[in-house]
Amino acid sequence: MERTPLLEGLHVVDLASWIAGPAAATVLSDFGADVVKVEPPGVGDAYRAFSRIPPNPQVDGANYTWQLDNRNKRSIELNLKSPGARGVLERLVRWADVLVTNFPPPTRAKLGLEYDDLAPLNPRLIYADITGFGETGPDAGQPGFDATAYWARSGLMHMTRQRTAPPAINVFGAGDHATSISLFAGIMTALYRRERTGLGARVTASLIAEGAWGAGCWLQGVLAGADDPQPVDRLDPPNALGSVYRTADDRWLLLAFANENKEVPLFLRAVGHPEAAEDPRFQDSRSRHSHAAEITELLDKMFATRPLAEWRKALDAADLTYGVVQTLEECADDPQFLADQVFVPIDDGDTRSYLTIDSPVRLDQEQKVRPRPAPALGEHTAAVLTELGFDHAGIDDLRTAGAIPQR
């Protein structure tokens, strides 16, 4: 017998755009929350066109990024700049348990969307606010995207490259999706607080703070007084046994020997060179690290002699820690992803429909809803307005006032 989804009955207003804020609302929807996405009339959230922008992969007839970050939601068109929209917004706020926004602080103030503007309408409201650069400081009002705030500003883009290579553009949305989970965690913490106090709260998250958290292991070292870390030179790494190597069939393997003293002898036997254990360069960690460039040269030549499949067989037999640098196409067919249900089918009645990526938060005792198709622009405007108490005449008045489209 199926259980009621954990967050069924939780009302969420998604006033955010692009990725991080809407993705947090999507995670809530995965657990059964009713999410109403508010979009500007005519054009909607600009993210609707994102999948068509290079270098995003092109898929005919599938707005896959929109589906990923806006599944399960209902969409209404509402012109927040129109005075006539204020009454709709206020009813939405009174209806909501959670409101998500990512308007820059100046825009929030101009539209009357600050926490202090809305909290008096609903003292139990969880107001979740996401920004690029935080709420205070010289850049608080600046627009921030994943690439600029999370990757570039945090130092991550500087570090995730080879020393001689220029900074690279990372997969779009990686920092946004990480930040969305932090915002989701903040929302759930605030809901728990509401259970204890009966009061709502303001939740904040930012791309720059998430980037600092992502770079934390090394950034914390700099805060403690360490020299500024620099990108690694693969040919002269700090540790040749924590590096990548190209195989004969042009694939890359990542060695990740956390327990070198145990794993190095096993590795040398597995690759057919047990005698190298007597080589002074392999004697201990200090020697291996001081001779890392020489060891890298040896391993480069060795790995280039055999294809990936053969190296995998040898390393697996020795139970060694390594990774294969996979393509995204390989990820899509990876049996581990499929077995662990990282990918789930979209519940649209079409058995030919593609899979979508499940959100990474799971509870063994709670079942998520089947992902439903993301909404068309304004698909639920009339239905939501009716639920909020507007009759036909009231809806017509909103059209006349320019708060919703004339249709």
C-alpha beads as a LAMMPS data file, in Angstrom:
LAMMPS data file: protein, C-alpha beads

407 atoms
406 bonds

1 atom types
1 bond types

-500.0 500.0 xlo xhi
-500.0 500.0 ylo yhi
-500.0 500.0 zlo zhi

Masses

1 110.0

Atoms # bond

1 1 1 0.000 0.000 0.000
2 1 1 1.482 3.333 -1.089
3 1 1 2.173 5.911 1.586
4 1 1 1.200 9.560 1.339
5 1 1 4.249 11.546 0.154
6 1 1 6.065 13.178 3.061
7 1 1 5.491 16.789 1.945
8 1 1 2.016 16.384 0.483
9 1 1 -0.040 19.404 1.564
10 1 1 3.001 21.691 1.722
11 1 1 2.402 24.749 -0.453
12 1 1 5.371 26.332 -2.245
13 1 1 5.495 29.492 -4.338
14 1 1 8.443 29.487 -6.741
15 1 1 9.236 33.092 -7.677
16 1 1 12.776 32.192 -8.734
17 1 1 14.321 31.838 -12.178
18 1 1 17.109 29.874 -13.812
19 1 1 18.450 26.957 -11.786
20 1 1 19.407 27.088 -8.105
21 1 1 16.178 28.416 -6.575
22 1 1 13.798 26.480 -8.840
23 1 1 15.833 23.296 -8.322
24 1 1 15.388 23.593 -4.545
25 1 1 11.633 23.838 -5.114
26 1 1 11.862 20.790 -7.359
27 1 1 13.387 18.729 -4.534
28 1 1 10.429 19.762 -2.357
29 1 1 8.096 18.668 -5.154
30 1 1 9.855 15.300 -5.376
31 1 1 8.633 14.649 -1.842
32 1 1 5.081 15.680 -2.705
33 1 1 4.932 19.454 -2.169
34 1 1 2.516 21.463 -4.345
35 1 1 4.751 23.978 -6.142
36 1 1 3.266 26.923 -8.036
37 1 1 5.822 28.559 -10.319
38 1 1 5.153 32.245 -11.014
39 1 1 6.463 33.405 -14.388
40 1 1 6.392 36.684 -16.328
41 1 1 3.702 36.674 -19.031
42 1 1 4.641 35.906 -22.599
43 1 1 8.252 34.848 -22.103
44 1 1 8.241 33.004 -18.796
45 1 1 11.401 32.028 -16.993
46 1 1 14.355 32.613 -19.350
47 1 1 15.567 29.146 -18.376
48 1 1 12.907 27.709 -20.679
49 1 1 15.252 28.502 -23.615
50 1 1 18.452 27.344 -21.924
51 1 1 18.723 23.901 -23.534
52 1 1 18.855 25.537 -26.975
53 1 1 21.923 27.642 -26.101
54 1 1 25.339 26.236 -27.187
55 1 1 27.343 24.414 -25.945
56 1 1 24.381 22.590 -24.378
57 1 1 23.686 19.332 -26.244
58 1 1 20.838 19.645 -28.694
59 1 1 17.837 17.303 -28.579
60 1 1 14.924 17.766 -30.955
61 1 1 11.605 18.056 -29.153
62 1 1 12.979 17.709 -25.624
63 1 1 13.402 20.730 -23.370
64 1 1 15.439 18.559 -21.042
65 1 1 16.878 21.229 -18.723
66 1 1 13.415 22.675 -18.110
67 1 1 12.126 19.204 -17.338
68 1 1 14.996 18.519 -14.932
69 1 1 14.526 21.601 -12.751
70 1 1 10.791 22.243 -13.016
71 1 1 9.115 18.845 -13.001
72 1 1 5.991 18.372 -10.897
73 1 1 5.200 22.118 -10.756
74 1 1 2.207 24.184 -11.796
75 1 1 2.849 27.383 -13.789
76 1 1 0.985 30.670 -13.649
77 1 1 1.723 33.832 -15.580
78 1 1 1.752 36.944 -13.396
79 1 1 3.162 40.372 -14.168
80 1 1 4.633 41.364 -10.812
81 1 1 5.266 44.883 -12.130
82 1 1 1.532 45.446 -12.552
83 1 1 -0.246 46.987 -9.551
84 1 1 -3.085 44.590 -10.255
85 1 1 -0.842 41.637 -9.475
86 1 1 -0.387 42.621 -5.831
87 1 1 -3.638 41.045 -4.736
88 1 1 -2.683 37.746 -6.380
89 1 1 0.753 37.816 -4.804
90 1 1 -0.672 38.475 -1.354
91 1 1 -3.098 35.567 -1.668
92 1 1 -0.240 33.336 -2.784
93 1 1 1.812 34.384 0.244
94 1 1 -1.065 33.618 2.613
95 1 1 -1.533 30.239 0.891
96 1 1 2.147 29.351 0.969
97 1 1 4.242 27.505 3.493
98 1 1 7.414 28.269 1.528
99 1 1 8.295 31.049 -0.904
100 1 1 11.465 30.813 -3.009
101 1 1 12.994 33.858 -4.693
102 1 1 16.259 34.839 -6.323
103 1 1 15.528 38.420 -7.297
104 1 1 18.546 40.672 -6.628
105 1 1 18.058 42.800 -3.479
106 1 1 17.289 46.043 -5.418
107 1 1 14.607 44.271 -7.479
108 1 1 13.051 42.680 -4.409
109 1 1 12.836 46.078 -2.758
110 1 1 11.312 47.689 -5.875
111 1 1 8.646 44.981 -6.205
112 1 1 7.837 44.844 -2.495
113 1 1 9.116 41.278 -2.222
114 1 1 11.428 41.656 0.754
115 1 1 10.940 39.322 3.682
116 1 1 9.740 42.236 5.815
117 1 1 7.140 43.053 3.142
118 1 1 5.676 39.557 3.047
119 1 1 6.141 38.071 6.523
120 1 1 3.358 40.199 8.076
121 1 1 0.933 38.575 5.622
122 1 1 1.844 35.085 6.864
123 1 1 3.815 34.745 10.119
124 1 1 4.385 31.042 9.370
125 1 1 5.981 31.712 5.962
126 1 1 9.383 30.204 5.184
127 1 1 11.004 32.786 2.912
128 1 1 13.898 31.166 1.001
129 1 1 16.188 33.629 -0.705
130 1 1 19.091 32.706 -2.963
131 1 1 21.665 35.156 -4.352
132 1 1 24.899 35.096 -6.284
133 1 1 27.059 37.024 -3.823
134 1 1 25.148 37.082 -0.560
135 1 1 22.997 39.655 1.199
136 1 1 25.599 42.216 2.317
137 1 1 28.895 43.591 1.093
138 1 1 29.988 45.570 -1.986
139 1 1 28.757 42.996 -4.520
140 1 1 25.511 41.959 -2.837
141 1 1 23.393 43.619 -5.523
142 1 1 25.296 42.182 -8.465
143 1 1 23.764 39.449 -10.614
144 1 1 25.582 36.175 -10.099
145 1 1 25.566 33.015 -12.141
146 1 1 26.967 29.577 -11.520
147 1 1 30.078 30.270 -13.642
148 1 1 30.848 33.690 -12.172
149 1 1 29.981 33.315 -8.490
150 1 1 30.396 29.604 -7.732
151 1 1 33.224 28.622 -10.068
152 1 1 35.261 31.740 -10.816
153 1 1 34.942 33.819 -7.645
154 1 1 35.500 30.890 -5.247
155 1 1 38.847 29.776 -6.686
156 1 1 37.443 26.472 -7.929
157 1 1 37.901 27.419 -11.593
158 1 1 41.522 28.350 -10.910
159 1 1 42.256 24.987 -9.304
160 1 1 40.332 22.529 -11.508
161 1 1 42.762 22.625 -14.431
162 1 1 46.298 21.699 -15.361
163 1 1 48.858 24.336 -14.438
164 1 1 49.701 25.192 -18.055
165 1 1 46.066 25.244 -19.249
166 1 1 43.719 28.223 -19.125
167 1 1 40.658 28.079 -16.846
168 1 1 37.908 25.982 -18.402
169 1 1 34.150 26.452 -18.488
170 1 1 32.598 23.811 -16.262
171 1 1 29.371 21.883 -16.846
172 1 1 26.578 24.433 -16.611
173 1 1 24.505 24.221 -13.450
174 1 1 26.959 22.210 -11.344
175 1 1 27.251 24.933 -8.714
176 1 1 23.565 25.801 -9.010
177 1 1 22.511 22.258 -8.238
178 1 1 24.890 22.032 -5.292
179 1 1 23.517 25.307 -3.937
180 1 1 19.931 24.135 -4.436
181 1 1 20.537 21.285 -2.004
182 1 1 21.836 23.742 0.592
183 1 1 18.725 25.876 0.099
184 1 1 16.528 22.777 0.413
185 1 1 18.335 21.876 3.650
186 1 1 17.752 25.399 4.958
187 1 1 14.067 25.222 4.083
188 1 1 13.658 21.898 5.871
189 1 1 15.538 23.254 8.907
190 1 1 13.208 26.261 8.959
191 1 1 10.163 23.991 8.708
192 1 1 11.475 22.029 11.692
193 1 1 11.952 25.301 13.563
194 1 1 8.365 26.225 12.671
195 1 1 7.173 22.968 14.192
196 1 1 8.880 23.954 17.447
197 1 1 8.038 27.689 17.521
198 1 1 5.005 28.097 15.254
199 1 1 6.852 30.859 13.402
200 1 1 8.268 31.213 9.931
201 1 1 11.810 32.252 9.103
202 1 1 14.035 33.662 6.424
203 1 1 16.454 31.196 4.798
204 1 1 19.400 32.384 2.714
205 1 1 21.931 30.665 0.473
206 1 1 24.383 32.000 -2.087
207 1 1 26.475 30.671 -4.940
208 1 1 29.617 32.309 -3.547
209 1 1 29.190 30.674 -0.131
210 1 1 28.561 27.303 -1.763
211 1 1 31.695 27.756 -3.878
212 1 1 33.745 28.496 -0.764
213 1 1 32.327 25.372 0.868
214 1 1 33.197 23.363 -2.252
215 1 1 36.777 24.671 -2.217
216 1 1 36.867 24.320 1.557
217 1 1 39.579 21.716 2.056
218 1 1 42.199 23.967 0.440
219 1 1 40.607 27.359 1.074
220 1 1 40.572 26.527 4.782
221 1 1 44.312 25.935 4.525
222 1 1 44.822 29.420 3.106
223 1 1 42.730 30.868 5.930
224 1 1 45.025 29.033 8.354
225 1 1 48.121 30.596 6.744
226 1 1 49.128 28.117 4.018
227 1 1 50.793 29.253 0.806
228 1 1 48.348 29.831 -2.038
229 1 1 47.716 26.432 -3.717
230 1 1 48.306 26.346 -7.449
231 1 1 46.926 24.068 -10.175
232 1 1 48.689 20.742 -10.496
233 1 1 51.192 19.992 -13.259
234 1 1 50.276 16.470 -14.325
235 1 1 53.826 15.729 -15.466
236 1 1 55.242 16.809 -12.119
237 1 1 52.445 16.207 -9.609
238 1 1 52.762 16.220 -5.832
239 1 1 51.803 12.524 -5.906
240 1 1 52.072 10.327 -8.987
241 1 1 49.736 7.776 -7.396
242 1 1 46.911 10.300 -7.175
243 1 1 46.928 11.335 -10.823
244 1 1 45.467 10.499 -14.245
245 1 1 46.985 8.346 -16.985
246 1 1 46.109 7.740 -20.639
247 1 1 45.609 4.171 -21.834
248 1 1 46.416 2.714 -25.255
249 1 1 42.844 3.306 -26.462
250 1 1 42.920 7.000 -25.480
251 1 1 41.014 6.634 -22.227
252 1 1 41.965 8.105 -18.852
253 1 1 42.382 6.337 -15.533
254 1 1 42.545 8.082 -12.165
255 1 1 44.651 6.424 -9.481
256 1 1 43.529 7.272 -5.948
257 1 1 45.662 5.373 -3.457
258 1 1 44.741 6.770 -0.060
259 1 1 46.699 4.058 1.785
260 1 1 49.886 4.057 -0.265
261 1 1 51.983 1.774 1.929
262 1 1 49.405 -0.978 1.540
263 1 1 48.297 -0.321 -2.024
264 1 1 51.556 0.438 -3.832
265 1 1 53.002 -3.103 -3.521
266 1 1 49.624 -4.508 -4.630
267 1 1 49.580 -2.081 -7.555
268 1 1 53.074 -2.944 -8.711
269 1 1 52.268 -6.650 -8.674
270 1 1 48.938 -6.060 -10.464
271 1 1 50.585 -4.154 -13.330
272 1 1 53.326 -6.769 -13.720
273 1 1 56.241 -4.953 -12.093
274 1 1 56.663 -6.413 -8.602
275 1 1 60.413 -5.734 -8.786
276 1 1 59.734 -1.990 -8.669
277 1 1 58.909 -2.362 -4.976
278 1 1 62.684 -2.608 -4.435
279 1 1 63.322 0.599 -6.373
280 1 1 64.312 3.326 -3.855
281 1 1 61.933 5.732 -5.576
282 1 1 58.978 3.545 -4.502
283 1 1 60.324 2.813 -1.023
284 1 1 58.056 5.053 1.065
285 1 1 55.693 7.999 0.761
286 1 1 58.407 10.637 1.084
287 1 1 60.505 9.017 -1.644
288 1 1 57.525 8.449 -3.926
289 1 1 56.466 12.064 -3.599
290 1 1 59.947 13.482 -4.121
291 1 1 60.322 11.390 -7.285
292 1 1 56.789 11.980 -8.518
293 1 1 57.838 13.352 -11.916
294 1 1 60.014 10.290 -12.624
295 1 1 57.284 7.902 -11.492
296 1 1 54.748 9.734 -13.649
297 1 1 56.971 9.279 -16.694
298 1 1 57.272 5.554 -15.973
299 1 1 53.526 5.127 -15.449
300 1 1 52.700 7.180 -18.552
301 1 1 54.739 4.781 -20.688
302 1 1 53.285 1.732 -18.935
303 1 1 49.604 2.676 -19.159
304 1 1 50.040 3.609 -22.843
305 1 1 50.826 -0.029 -23.699
306 1 1 47.407 -1.572 -22.945
307 1 1 43.734 -0.599 -23.402
308 1 1 41.447 0.459 -20.585
309 1 1 39.625 -2.870 -20.312
310 1 1 42.854 -4.732 -19.593
311 1 1 43.978 -2.241 -16.965
312 1 1 40.575 -2.381 -15.294
313 1 1 40.745 -6.149 -15.094
314 1 1 44.203 -6.017 -13.487
315 1 1 43.338 -3.265 -10.998
316 1 1 40.001 -4.859 -10.060
317 1 1 41.689 -8.188 -9.381
318 1 1 43.971 -6.436 -6.864
319 1 1 41.024 -4.549 -5.296
320 1 1 42.720 -1.191 -5.885
321 1 1 41.101 2.228 -5.702
322 1 1 40.860 3.917 -9.086
323 1 1 38.356 5.652 -11.297
324 1 1 37.591 5.722 -14.993
325 1 1 37.092 9.194 -16.451
326 1 1 33.738 8.545 -18.075
327 1 1 31.953 10.433 -20.808
328 1 1 28.416 11.616 -20.107
329 1 1 27.140 9.089 -22.642
330 1 1 28.765 6.339 -20.593
331 1 1 27.186 7.747 -17.432
332 1 1 23.770 7.514 -19.064
333 1 1 24.287 3.773 -19.632
334 1 1 26.244 3.054 -16.440
335 1 1 24.666 0.026 -14.709
336 1 1 25.497 1.462 -11.283
337 1 1 23.522 4.649 -11.965
338 1 1 20.639 2.565 -13.275
339 1 1 20.673 0.022 -10.453
340 1 1 20.734 2.754 -7.802
341 1 1 17.845 4.548 -9.575
342 1 1 19.785 7.760 -10.065
343 1 1 17.752 8.020 -13.267
344 1 1 13.969 7.693 -13.056
345 1 1 11.229 7.687 -15.716
346 1 1 9.007 10.699 -16.312
347 1 1 5.389 9.853 -15.526
348 1 1 3.772 11.287 -18.658
349 1 1 1.997 8.201 -19.968
350 1 1 4.505 7.817 -22.803
351 1 1 6.573 4.656 -22.439
352 1 1 9.080 6.067 -24.933
353 1 1 9.762 9.090 -22.719
354 1 1 13.330 9.701 -21.634
355 1 1 14.602 9.346 -18.083
356 1 1 15.326 12.243 -15.759
357 1 1 17.840 12.612 -12.938
358 1 1 16.443 12.057 -9.469
359 1 1 17.308 14.585 -6.786
360 1 1 20.050 13.185 -4.528
361 1 1 18.160 13.470 -1.205
362 1 1 16.603 10.164 -0.145
363 1 1 14.907 8.648 2.887
364 1 1 14.535 4.883 2.975
365 1 1 11.223 5.210 4.810
366 1 1 9.698 7.777 2.421
367 1 1 8.712 7.386 -1.215
368 1 1 9.105 10.187 -3.714
369 1 1 6.468 11.014 -6.296
370 1 1 6.992 9.894 -9.869
371 1 1 8.425 12.840 -11.811
372 1 1 5.699 14.537 -13.802
373 1 1 6.235 16.703 -16.891
374 1 1 7.348 20.283 -16.323
375 1 1 4.527 22.749 -17.007
376 1 1 3.872 24.769 -20.112
377 1 1 3.991 28.524 -19.549
378 1 1 0.837 29.625 -17.723
379 1 1 -0.693 26.152 -17.988
380 1 1 -2.343 26.395 -14.561
381 1 1 -3.059 30.130 -14.278
382 1 1 -6.852 29.894 -14.214
383 1 1 -6.926 26.828 -11.951
384 1 1 -4.580 28.339 -9.361
385 1 1 -6.407 31.671 -9.340
386 1 1 -9.669 29.829 -8.773
387 1 1 -8.114 27.950 -5.845
388 1 1 -7.013 31.302 -4.421
389 1 1 -10.631 32.490 -4.437
390 1 1 -10.868 34.521 -7.652
391 1 1 -14.126 34.091 -9.548
392 1 1 -14.562 34.570 -13.305
393 1 1 -15.173 38.283 -12.905
394 1 1 -12.108 38.662 -10.707
395 1 1 -9.943 36.823 -13.228
396 1 1 -11.274 39.058 -16.011
397 1 1 -10.387 42.099 -13.890
398 1 1 -6.824 40.788 -13.572
399 1 1 -6.629 40.487 -17.341
400 1 1 -7.926 44.017 -17.789
401 1 1 -5.352 45.308 -15.283
402 1 1 -2.509 43.596 -17.168
403 1 1 -1.673 41.335 -14.236
404 1 1 -2.223 38.170 -16.311
405 1 1 -2.326 37.648 -20.096
406 1 1 -5.375 38.393 -22.215
407 1 1 -6.444 34.880 -23.077

Bonds

1 1 1 2
2 1 2 3
3 1 3 4
4 1 4 5
5 1 5 6
6 1 6 7
7 1 7 8
8 1 8 9
9 1 9 10
10 1 10 11
11 1 11 12
12 1 12 13
13 1 13 14
14 1 14 15
15 1 15 16
16 1 16 17
17 1 17 18
18 1 18 19
19 1 19 20
20 1 20 21
21 1 21 22
22 1 22 23
23 1 23 24
24 1 24 25
25 1 25 26
26 1 26 27
27 1 27 28
28 1 28 29
29 1 29 30
30 1 30 31
31 1 31 32
32 1 32 33
33 1 33 34
34 1 34 35
35 1 35 36
36 1 36 37
37 1 37 38
38 1 38 39
39 1 39 40
40 1 40 41
41 1 41 42
42 1 42 43
43 1 43 44
44 1 44 45
45 1 45 46
46 1 46 47
47 1 47 48
48 1 48 49
49 1 49 50
50 1 50 51
51 1 51 52
52 1 52 53
53 1 53 54
54 1 54 55
55 1 55 56
56 1 56 57
57 1 57 58
58 1 58 59
59 1 59 60
60 1 60 61
61 1 61 62
62 1 62 63
63 1 63 64
64 1 64 65
65 1 65 66
66 1 66 67
67 1 67 68
68 1 68 69
69 1 69 70
70 1 70 71
71 1 71 72
72 1 72 73
73 1 73 74
74 1 74 75
75 1 75 76
76 1 76 77
77 1 77 78
78 1 78 79
79 1 79 80
80 1 80 81
81 1 81 82
82 1 82 83
83 1 83 84
84 1 84 85
85 1 85 86
86 1 86 87
87 1 87 88
88 1 88 89
89 1 89 90
90 1 90 91
91 1 91 92
92 1 92 93
93 1 93 94
94 1 94 95
95 1 95 96
96 1 96 97
97 1 97 98
98 1 98 99
99 1 99 100
100 1 100 101
101 1 101 102
102 1 102 103
103 1 103 104
104 1 104 105
105 1 105 106
106 1 106 107
107 1 107 108
108 1 108 109
109 1 109 110
110 1 110 111
111 1 111 112
112 1 112 113
113 1 113 114
114 1 114 115
115 1 115 116
116 1 116 117
117 1 117 118
118 1 118 119
119 1 119 120
120 1 120 121
121 1 121 122
122 1 122 123
123 1 123 124
124 1 124 125
125 1 125 126
126 1 126 127
127 1 127 128
128 1 128 129
129 1 129 130
130 1 130 131
131 1 131 132
132 1 132 133
133 1 133 134
134 1 134 135
135 1 135 136
136 1 136 137
137 1 137 138
138 1 138 139
139 1 139 140
140 1 140 141
141 1 141 142
142 1 142 143
143 1 143 144
144 1 144 145
145 1 145 146
146 1 146 147
147 1 147 148
148 1 148 149
149 1 149 150
150 1 150 151
151 1 151 152
152 1 152 153
153 1 153 154
154 1 154 155
155 1 155 156
156 1 156 157
157 1 157 158
158 1 158 159
159 1 159 160
160 1 160 161
161 1 161 162
162 1 162 163
163 1 163 164
164 1 164 165
165 1 165 166
166 1 166 167
167 1 167 168
168 1 168 169
169 1 169 170
170 1 170 171
171 1 171 172
172 1 172 173
173 1 173 174
174 1 174 175
175 1 175 176
176 1 176 177
177 1 177 178
178 1 178 179
179 1 179 180
180 1 180 181
181 1 181 182
182 1 182 183
183 1 183 184
184 1 184 185
185 1 185 186
186 1 186 187
187 1 187 188
188 1 188 189
189 1 189 190
190 1 190 191
191 1 191 192
192 1 192 193
193 1 193 194
194 1 194 195
195 1 195 196
196 1 196 197
197 1 197 198
198 1 198 199
199 1 199 200
200 1 200 201
201 1 201 202
202 1 202 203
203 1 203 204
204 1 204 205
205 1 205 206
206 1 206 207
207 1 207 208
208 1 208 209
209 1 209 210
210 1 210 211
211 1 211 212
212 1 212 213
213 1 213 214
214 1 214 215
215 1 215 216
216 1 216 217
217 1 217 218
218 1 218 219
219 1 219 220
220 1 220 221
221 1 221 222
222 1 222 223
223 1 223 224
224 1 224 225
225 1 225 226
226 1 226 227
227 1 227 228
228 1 228 229
229 1 229 230
230 1 230 231
231 1 231 232
232 1 232 233
233 1 233 234
234 1 234 235
235 1 235 236
236 1 236 237
237 1 237 238
238 1 238 239
239 1 239 240
240 1 240 241
241 1 241 242
242 1 242 243
243 1 243 244
244 1 244 245
245 1 245 246
246 1 246 247
247 1 247 248
248 1 248 249
249 1 249 250
250 1 250 251
251 1 251 252
252 1 252 253
253 1 253 254
254 1 254 255
255 1 255 256
256 1 256 257
257 1 257 258
258 1 258 259
259 1 259 260
260 1 260 261
261 1 261 262
262 1 262 263
263 1 263 264
264 1 264 265
265 1 265 266
266 1 266 267
267 1 267 268
268 1 268 269
269 1 269 270
270 1 270 271
271 1 271 272
272 1 272 273
273 1 273 274
274 1 274 275
275 1 275 276
276 1 276 277
277 1 277 278
278 1 278 279
279 1 279 280
280 1 280 281
281 1 281 282
282 1 282 283
283 1 283 284
284 1 284 285
285 1 285 286
286 1 286 287
287 1 287 288
288 1 288 289
289 1 289 290
290 1 290 291
291 1 291 292
292 1 292 293
293 1 293 294
294 1 294 295
295 1 295 296
296 1 296 297
297 1 297 298
298 1 298 299
299 1 299 300
300 1 300 301
301 1 301 302
302 1 302 303
303 1 303 304
304 1 304 305
305 1 305 306
306 1 306 307
307 1 307 308
308 1 308 309
309 1 309 310
310 1 310 311
311 1 311 312
312 1 312 313
313 1 313 314
314 1 314 315
315 1 315 316
316 1 316 317
317 1 317 318
318 1 318 319
319 1 319 320
320 1 320 321
321 1 321 322
322 1 322 323
323 1 323 324
324 1 324 325
325 1 325 326
326 1 326 327
327 1 327 328
328 1 328 329
329 1 329 330
330 1 330 331
331 1 331 332
332 1 332 333
333 1 333 334
334 1 334 335
335 1 335 336
336 1 336 337
337 1 337 338
338 1 338 339
339 1 339 340
340 1 340 341
341 1 341 342
342 1 342 343
343 1 343 344
344 1 344 345
345 1 345 346
346 1 346 347
347 1 347 348
348 1 348 349
349 1 349 350
350 1 350 351
351 1 351 352
352 1 352 353
353 1 353 354
354 1 354 355
355 1 355 356
356 1 356 357
357 1 357 358
358 1 358 359
359 1 359 360
360 1 360 361
361 1 361 362
362 1 362 363
363 1 363 364
364 1 364 365
365 1 365 366
366 1 366 367
367 1 367 368
368 1 368 369
369 1 369 370
370 1 370 371
371 1 371 372
372 1 372 373
373 1 373 374
374 1 374 375
375 1 375 376
376 1 376 377
377 1 377 378
378 1 378 379
379 1 379 380
380 1 380 381
381 1 381 382
382 1 382 383
383 1 383 384
384 1 384 385
385 1 385 386
386 1 386 387
387 1 387 388
388 1 388 389
389 1 389 390
390 1 390 391
391 1 391 392
392 1 392 393
393 1 393 394
394 1 394 395
395 1 395 396
396 1 396 397
397 1 397 398
398 1 398 399
399 1 399 400
400 1 400 401
401 1 401 402
402 1 402 403
403 1 403 404
404 1 404 405
405 1 405 406
406 1 406 407
